[in-house]
Structure formats: C-alpha cells, structure tokens
C-alpha cells in the first residue's frame, strides 16, 4: 500500500544523498554466481519454518524502487537507488544478520526490467534477474531465509479492475509470464528462498487507475474473488515450473494484507499439491495515525494494547489450520532515524505477540533503524530489542517457555497501561458508559484526537485537551477540543461527533447538531447532518468526511440535503478550539 511506501519515503529523505553512494566500504560482493542450489525439506511444515525464520527485515525502497518508463531500459543501479537507498552490498546484509535478523524480504518491481510490457512484451531483463539473484545470495551466504515478491510495481495491478475484458486478460497473462520466469530462474534454490504472490495490491487496489485509467469496475466481492483467483494461479504455476518448486514454501498475500479483511470469509487460501507448504502474509501499521503520520506521537494506552493484541490473535484463524503466518511489514515512522516516542513499547508488545503465536515479523526498514551505510542499528535500545528476538538468542528456550515469557510480558504491559490510564484521563473508555467526543484530524495530518470509532482519549497529539462528556440519555450536551497548545492545527481532513457505545446503550437515538463553534465563534453549517454508525457500536455524526458520498440507508434524521460534510473550513485556516452542542433524543 501507499502507506508503507510513505514510511519508506520519509526514511529515505532523512538518509540523504550520501547513502546513495554506498556504505561499509561501498564494496559489492561477487558471490552472486556462487551456487546456492540445495534440497528442500519435504517433512518441514509451514509452522516449523516460521519458527526457524525468527526475526526478519525488509530491504525497503531498493529493488522495488520504481523507475520504469515505457520503451526505455533504465540501468539496474539507477532503479536500485531511485528512492534514495545505497547500492546493496554483502557487508550490509551481513550487518543485518549480526543485528539479529534471521530473514530478509526483498521487495521487487519487475516491470523496471520490462520496457515494453504495455505492448504485451513481458520479458524480464536478464540483468535485473541477475541483480536480484546477487542480493538473494548475499543473504544465503549468511544462512538467512529470503522472500522475493512483486511489490506495488507502479500499480499495474489495476489492470485487473479495467472495464475492458481484454485488459483484464492481459493482466493475468502478464502475471503468469512474470512468475513463470521468476520461478524457473530460481527453481533450483533450496527452501531458504520463498516466493510471495504479491504485496498489498491484492484487494481493493485491483481497482487502481495508475496504469489503467478505466479501472474501478470491480465490486469488493469481485475484488475478493479476483484476489483468490490470482493466489491460486500463483500456486499452480509455481508448482509446475520445475526444480525444487514443487515443494517450495509459498507466501500468499492476504486481502490488502490487512488482518481484518484477510480474516473475512470471502478470502480463502489456495489449494496446493504440496502438503503444509503455504504461508500467509499480512502487514501491521495500526494505528496509522501513530505508525505512519506525525499527528499522534504516543502509543501505549489501554486501547492501544487491546487493539494490537486483538488483531494479532485474529490470525490464529489460519495458524490453527497449519498455515505459517508472516507479518510481512510493520513499522513506526521515524523522523530522520530518531525513534518516535514509545516505539520500544509498540515493538515490544508486537514482538511478544509474534512469540506467543509463532508468527515471523518482518520489519519495514529503509536505512531508518538499520543504517545501511554503517551496517548496524542506529538506536541502542532497539538494537538490543531486535537482537534479543533472533532465532539464536531464543534457541535455548522451548516453544512453551517462549510463549510463556511473551504472555507474561503482554499481561504486565497492559496492567501498567491500565494503572497509568487511571491517573491521566477523567473519563475512561468503559463498556457501561456512553461518552461523547470530537474526532479530529488536521488537514496536514499533524494534529489529531481520537480518530475512529473506538473512543481513546489518549490517542492524541501532545497538547490537545478535550472536554468530553458522559451521555446518560436524552438531553443537550456540549463537547470541546482545545488545540491551542498542540501547535498550528490547520483545517480539517476529517472530523465527527462520536458517542461511544451509543448504539448499544441507546439504540435508535438521534443526535442533532445544534451549534458548532470554531475559535469561539459560531459557524454556518453548509448541509444537514445525520446520525449513523459504521460498527453498530459507536454512534456518529460526521462533520467533515469526504470519503462518504451519501447517507447510508439506515441513517437516522437524514433529510434531502443531508451530507457527511456539513462544515467548510479552508485547509490553511488555523483552529485553536472546536465546540459542539448537540441534542440527543430517543426514537
């Protein structure tokens, strides 16, 4: 997804031009031609493999950096360095292994080496195949496991959503040709090399318009059907491509690589002629306001821990069936390589979840935490955290001991968060309370407060103060956000009045906005609002939500001109406070 690339791009900017020149001596290893042929362990299962894969890392913004242009053939090195990363060396990969990373994911944009794929020529250039193989061998020299995929790749995947059947057929022909070439080229490698069917594009982004302007024809049900068909095609063609591929471990991309959407019953794993050789990949950047933007600069509330623990446990739906689970990407955006507040808390609980459920985590990194020009980690606290999770560091422990330690750590961290919450927040989230609050995200995404249907008063930018109120039934209520100490809060990207547990405690009630004040002054509403719910739990009145084009069928209080956008605030307008008065009435 673009969000992962946003993290990567931010890291690349912080790295600067010197990184492109190479590091750790700048030497390139010539071991790519060394034979890395090997056997596959037919008896090893996907869940056993995941344990051996230990702790992983991505070679981000490198071989997937997109430099394709129709009819041209950019050099391999210009592609590899296009997004600000240095030319990869053996020393860099050796440093990853020394830092405690047992596995390497190499995202790849294969159309960089297909100058004429738009005209139906899907031949991958030999030099690109050679360079990917060279980097694979760098990792195998260190006895690491390696994953290669087709990653974003200019979003050619949107061809699957074209309004023209001919274009959709070309997309599948291209996918088949691409993976036939890749699978045959690396067919004799051992099972330390894993093929991954896609990245985040198998899902809603099959409707992307980057390469197919007429894309967008697929409903979400059809996106699920298409994603399932692509994954099945991937397994079938790899299995018949020769060499060790009939027993190779294959990594299946989940829907949008999103945990909840992959656990939807519309997604299903492909059938396979090999036994216990399928893995499933999802990504983790939740909550995005913390992981991917600067607007939330703290993590570790009770709701944060509960949300992460809940989502990670959901993947046991598949691990219990014998599929190995790989968290193919996860990260917390770092500003120029300086870890964000509470990054260590986020990673500790996340890695504890991986230990508890036997998932393999693959850190998304673009010379951000692991400095490729230095061949080492930049932050000592995080260096110790990751090195302590390597396969070798935990090899003396039994699976039961690893799981027990992880559960105890998670329990202790949640208990500490609950104790702190009692000190910091006057109205805590509770199942037996309905609390009204203002969700807010500034137009530049730098300042926010409790965005989303889960009321979490600790999910906010430092300096934001809220006057929330417990809703006890019919009546008139006022809620307020004071943004004056948080910096310059400009405009509105999203805002809504939320009432936690409103649908459960007061079903059918209607919330009518009486007045909205910005900076102490009443503002004119440009349309009528309406009461609705996205999750059948939180009651919501949207103030500014451009993602919703019309009121849902079950909206309450909707009039002919009702809209999800009832305020009009310029993006550059600086907001110091927002106040909403509303009346809550029974059906």
BELDAWO-V750472 format. One record per helix or strand of 2 or more residues. SS is the DSSP state (A for helix, B for strand). FROM is the first residue (numbers start at 0). LEN is the number of residues. Records with the same first field share a line. If there is no record, write none. Layout:
SS = FROM-LEN, FROM-LEN
This chain:
A = 1-14, 16-5, 30-3, 45-8, 75-5, 89-9, 109-4, 116-3, 125-16, 152-9, 164-21, 203-4, 219-20, 242-4, 254-3, 258-4, 287-4, 301-13, 315-4, 342-15, 379-8, 398-26, 501-4
B = 54-4, 102-4, 144-4, 192-4, 249-4, 277-7, 323-7, 358-5, 369-2, 375-2, 433-8, 447-2, 464-3, 468-3, 474-8, 488-2, 493-6, 509-9, 520-2, 530-2, 538-6, 573-2, 576-9
